[in-house]
Amino acid sequence: MANLKELRNRITSISSTMQITSAMKMVSAAKLKRAQDAIEQMRPFSSKLQDIIANVSATLDSSEGPYSQEREVKKLLIVPVTSNRGLCGGFNSGVVKEVNSLIEENTGAEVSLFTIGKKSIIAFKKTNRMVSEDIEIWNDLTFANASDIADQLMSEYLEGKWDKIVLVYNRFKNAATQVVTAEQFLPISSSDESTSDSSATGDYIYEPQKEEILNILIPKSLKTQVFKVLLDSQASEHGARMTAMHKATDNATDLRDGLKLEYNQARQAAITNEILEIVGGAEALKG
């Protein structure tokens, strides 16, 4: 059994850790509320924009657009979206695992990585697959900064540098649940259901022409998609960190209570031994 001083030091250390994890939990809870509001407001706009594009392109040949042409996948770019900080449970490891799975599935293609977040850089820096990185986006997450990333991806795709681009991120479901998602960015994959629903709404007269509308809407939609992915990942990070810190605080409380019980038992035993020694000494003097 550890002595009383060691037990006191451990109790003090665990109590300090509890204060840190509890504070991190409250900070993440406050940030989560703002991030959750942002992604919930963004999703309807992104969904409606996709519906408009599906409606406009319903009567057009999707292969005519530069962003819709299907190619033989010889060069694949994966964009893992992780955080700059840890202490958020399996938030980052889930993305890394999904990326490794995609690399194994595409052994016939040359796979490269555009990492977003420090944790993905650390995870893949030894693979020699990284071609670009971005960690500053989390310091100022705005539509303009997300558009810069989207412009770079679209430009490289049009130049033929990549045949396919996939975004891997955590989709926010609720504060306790994040779903690792691999979402195709380019080429644009048309949804049969959305196309059929939108085409059934009727025939419209467009001004200007449909092709011109698509040339404006598709880049806008792709930028919106990147911004939505980043907002999803940000909300998921705060939710995962809040949940992880809550569990850490609970575990530290249980550990501290157990140590306090052990400390009290050890102190009681020490006091009992001292009383026995005093009584024994007094009896010896009487004898």
Secondary structure as UniProt FT lines:
FT   HELIX           4..56
FT   HELIX           57..59
FT   HELIX           62..64
FT   TURN            66..68
FT   STRAND          75..81
FT   TURN            89..90
FT   HELIX           91..105
FT   TURN            106..108
FT   STRAND          110..116
FT   HELIX           118..124
FT   TURN            125..128
FT   STRAND          130..134
FT   HELIX           136..139
FT   HELIX           143..158
FT   TURN            159..160
FT   STRAND          164..174
FT   TURN            175..176
FT   STRAND          177..186
FT   HELIX           192..199
FT   TURN            200..201
FT   HELIX           210..286
//
